[in-house]
Amino acid sequence: MYTFNHCCHYVSNMERSMKFYEDNFGMEKLNEINNERFQMVFIGFKSAPDFFLELIKDKNRSGAYNLGDKSFHFAFFTDDFDECYSAHNKSNIVVSKELEKCKYFVEDPDGYLIEILKKR
């Protein structure tokens, strides 16, 4: 039997990415590993510690990552869909919306897509 554990994103600026996920989703740092090549920060929700996002900053690399055609994304359910949409829209991070289907997408600072779904 398998269960989800984490999703990994390489980021160009760790502080900017951490602030994005903290400010827009209320995620918090769960753990951090730092060595001479990588800074790895594990962020998530303390109320749901079995799944988290691993942010990795390669210290030997600068600039944006090539995300291809951006076909990969992850999704959040929310009980407060209208409130979340309003806040994300005000933050100018909404990149696609299908409000009649109760979903929209936001983009993080490195171009990763996040789908927001109304919990039914």
VOGU-3710 file (C-alpha; in Angstrom, 3 decimals, decimal comma):
1> mytfnhcchy> 0,000/0,000/0,000  1,214/3,501/-0,848  0,334/6,951/0,448  1,490/10,346/-0,786  4,408/11,833/1,116  5,664/14,940/-0,632  6,057/16,948/-3,819  9,343/18,653/-4,725  9,916/22,023/-6,401  13,292/23,503/-7,234
11> vsnmersmkf> 13,176/27,217/-6,474  15,325/30,145/-7,539  14,862/32,120/-4,309  14,056/30,229/-1,110  12,953/33,242/0,939  10,576/34,443/-1,780  9,071/30,961/-2,195  8,662/30,444/1,546  6,915/33,807/1,867  4,599/32,950/-1,056
21> yednfgmekl> 3,429/29,661/0,471  3,182/31,092/3,985  1,263/34,225/2,928  -1,044/32,633/0,358  -1,732/29,224/1,918  -0,745/29,407/5,578  1,915/26,718/5,163  4,767/26,628/7,653  8,277/25,272/7,790  8,307/21,722/9,129
31> neinnerfqm> 11,996/20,956/8,691  15,139/22,206/6,939  18,327/20,587/5,676  21,234/22,737/4,607  24,495/21,532/3,124  27,162/23,045/0,899  25,186/22,362/-2,306  21,492/22,491/-1,389  19,066/24,186/0,952  15,978/22,004/1,401
41> vfigfksapd> 12,947/23,320/3,244  9,947/21,132/3,955  6,723/23,134/4,308  3,191/22,036/4,990  0,332/22,147/7,417  0,918/20,989/10,978  -2,678/19,729/10,947  -1,805/17,376/8,035  1,856/16,376/8,485  1,731/13,297/6,232
51> fflelikdkn> 2,044/15,345/3,038  4,341/18,304/2,476  6,099/20,371/-0,165  9,870/20,085/-0,429  11,453/23,282/-1,715  15,036/22,922/-2,935  17,478/25,729/-3,701  20,553/24,563/-5,605  23,271/26,890/-4,298  25,341/26,403/-7,477
61> rsgaynlgdk> 22,573/27,548/-9,801  21,036/30,916/-10,551  18,094/31,885/-12,687  14,764/30,328/-13,526  14,119/26,639/-14,069  12,656/25,339/-17,327  9,207/23,998/-16,420  8,461/22,687/-19,904  4,829/23,076/-20,892  3,713/23,433/-17,256
71> sfhfafftdd> 1,483/20,370/-17,480  2,277/19,335/-13,899  0,487/20,880/-10,946  -0,783/20,031/-7,490  -4,101/21,018/-5,947  -5,627/22,208/-2,686  -9,202/21,820/-1,535  -10,685/24,763/0,361  -13,834/25,237/2,410  -13,588/29,009/1,837
81> fdecysahnk> -13,443/29,065/-1,968  -14,853/32,575/-2,537  -12,673/34,105/0,165  -9,539/32,354/-1,135  -10,270/33,380/-4,721  -10,769/36,985/-3,671  -7,491/37,052/-1,703  -5,494/35,359/-4,461  -7,024/37,604/-7,111  -6,051/40,698/-5,073
91> snivvskele> -2,509/39,286/-4,843  -2,391/39,003/-8,660  -1,405/35,334/-8,605  -4,517/33,920/-10,347  -3,568/32,778/-13,850  -6,658/30,797/-14,895  -10,188/30,595/-13,566  -13,173/28,379/-14,129  -15,360/29,702/-11,351  -18,456/27,924/-12,680
101> kckyfvedpd> -16,533/24,676/-12,114  -15,401/25,914/-8,688  -11,716/25,886/-9,540  -8,914/28,252/-10,449  -5,134/28,157/-10,800  -2,469/30,322/-9,230  1,211/30,480/-10,082  4,033/30,527/-7,573  7,142/32,744/-8,001  8,941/30,070/-10,055
111> gylieilkkr> 5,997/29,373/-12,339  4,642/26,215/-10,693  0,870/25,896/-11,007  -1,422/25,254/-8,050  -5,063/24,352/-8,545  -7,586/25,535/-5,969  -10,766/23,478/-5,719  -13,940/24,140/-3,790  -14,482/21,345/-1,288  -17,950/19,920/-1,835
//
